[in-house]
């Protein structure tokens, strides 16, 4: 991902929080395979683990055994000892922000009337994580069985509470894995694999018009506010926030 300095977000905690708020990632691999395509991707929700010690954060997820991406991974580690499998290749996971939108040059109320030297663009935010993947393939082994049980529990807890807002009390109670028949869950686990990714590199990009002149940014803020809806309101607020952050950093350098 091309990340100009003006769009770069270097704060690791900001990037990890972004992942928590946007858990649906795109797992991307490039693996030589005799039967599967070299490039594979899978959309999958992730759980983020942040150890309190000095260990790096990790991403956890699970995907279907019949997924061609899994088949390519298994081929890459063929003839290796059973247990937790680790393909040699690093993987990439891409997380996109909830809101993105086309930006019309008509929003640039300072430069367009002045010179007309403006073009359309697209505002968006994204975080990408590079790391080493571990594959928990056989749910009948202790390592994989424990990993998958924890993964299913933690993911349902996160999504039921944080995404759906099912926290109990005045809100509905969250769905729990134990609500389903034990035998049914056991059969489901046999048809999925667990994946764990130790994050080695995190990069973030918030492209929210912060490179524009103040009058143009103000026009974008007002334009999206007028556009309305959840996306319009969210983009308007992000452009305002990122613009102010950009100005503060610029002043600090001076």
Secondary structure in CASP SS format (residue, H / E / C, confidence):
PFRMAT SS
TARGET T0000
AUTHOR 0000-0000-0000
METHOD secondary structure of the structure
MODEL  1
X C 1.00
X C 1.00
X C 1.00
X C 1.00
X H 1.00
X H 1.00
X H 1.00
X E 1.00
X C 1.00
X C 1.00
X C 1.00
X H 1.00
X H 1.00
X H 1.00
X H 1.00
X H 1.00
X H 1.00
X H 1.00
X H 1.00
X H 1.00
X H 1.00
X C 1.00
X C 1.00
X E 1.00
X E 1.00
X E 1.00
X E 1.00
X E 1.00
X E 1.00
X E 1.00
X C 1.00
X C 1.00
X C 1.00
X C 1.00
X C 1.00
X C 1.00
X C 1.00
X C 1.00
X E 1.00
X E 1.00
X E 1.00
X E 1.00
X E 1.00
X E 1.00
X E 1.00
X C 1.00
X E 1.00
X E 1.00
X E 1.00
X C 1.00
X C 1.00
X C 1.00
X C 1.00
X C 1.00
X C 1.00
X C 1.00
X C 1.00
X E 1.00
X E 1.00
X E 1.00
X E 1.00
X E 1.00
X E 1.00
X E 1.00
X C 1.00
X C 1.00
X C 1.00
X H 1.00
X H 1.00
X H 1.00
X H 1.00
X H 1.00
X H 1.00
X H 1.00
X H 1.00
X H 1.00
X C 1.00
X C 1.00
X C 1.00
X C 1.00
X C 1.00
X C 1.00
X C 1.00
X E 1.00
X E 1.00
X C 1.00
X C 1.00
X C 1.00
X C 1.00
X C 1.00
X E 1.00
X E 1.00
X E 1.00
X E 1.00
X E 1.00
X E 1.00
X C 1.00
X C 1.00
X C 1.00
X C 1.00
X E 1.00
X E 1.00
X E 1.00
X C 1.00
X H 1.00
X H 1.00
X H 1.00
X C 1.00
X C 1.00
X C 1.00
X H 1.00
X H 1.00
X H 1.00
X H 1.00
X C 1.00
X C 1.00
X C 1.00
X C 1.00
X C 1.00
X C 1.00
X E 1.00
X E 1.00
X E 1.00
X E 1.00
X E 1.00
X E 1.00
X E 1.00
X E 1.00
X E 1.00
X E 1.00
X E 1.00
X E 1.00
X E 1.00
X E 1.00
X E 1.00
X E 1.00
X C 1.00
X C 1.00
X C 1.00
X C 1.00
X C 1.00
X H 1.00
X H 1.00
X H 1.00
X H 1.00
X H 1.00
X H 1.00
X H 1.00
X H 1.00
X H 1.00
X H 1.00
X H 1.00
X H 1.00
X H 1.00
X H 1.00
X H 1.00
X H 1.00
X H 1.00
X H 1.00
X H 1.00
X H 1.00
X H 1.00
X H 1.00
X C 1.00
X C 1.00
X C 1.00
X C 1.00
X C 1.00
X C 1.00
X C 1.00
X C 1.00
X C 1.00
X C 1.00
X C 1.00
X C 1.00
X C 1.00
X H 1.00
X H 1.00
X H 1.00
X C 1.00
X C 1.00
X H 1.00
X H 1.00
X H 1.00
X H 1.00
X H 1.00
X H 1.00
X H 1.00
X H 1.00
X H 1.00
X C 1.00
X E 1.00
X E 1.00
X E 1.00
X E 1.00
X E 1.00
X E 1.00
X E 1.00
X E 1.00
X E 1.00
X E 1.00
X E 1.00
X E 1.00
X E 1.00
X E 1.00
X E 1.00
X E 1.00
X C 1.00
X C 1.00
X C 1.00
X C 1.00
X C 1.00
X C 1.00
X H 1.00
X H 1.00
X H 1.00
X H 1.00
X H 1.00
X H 1.00
X H 1.00
X H 1.00
X H 1.00
X H 1.00
X H 1.00
X H 1.00
X H 1.00
X H 1.00
X C 1.00
X H 1.00
X H 1.00
X H 1.00
X H 1.00
X H 1.00
X H 1.00
X H 1.00
X H 1.00
X H 1.00
X H 1.00
X H 1.00
X H 1.00
X H 1.00
X H 1.00
X H 1.00
X H 1.00
X H 1.00
X H 1.00
X H 1.00
X H 1.00
X H 1.00
X H 1.00
X H 1.00
X H 1.00
X H 1.00
X C 1.00
END
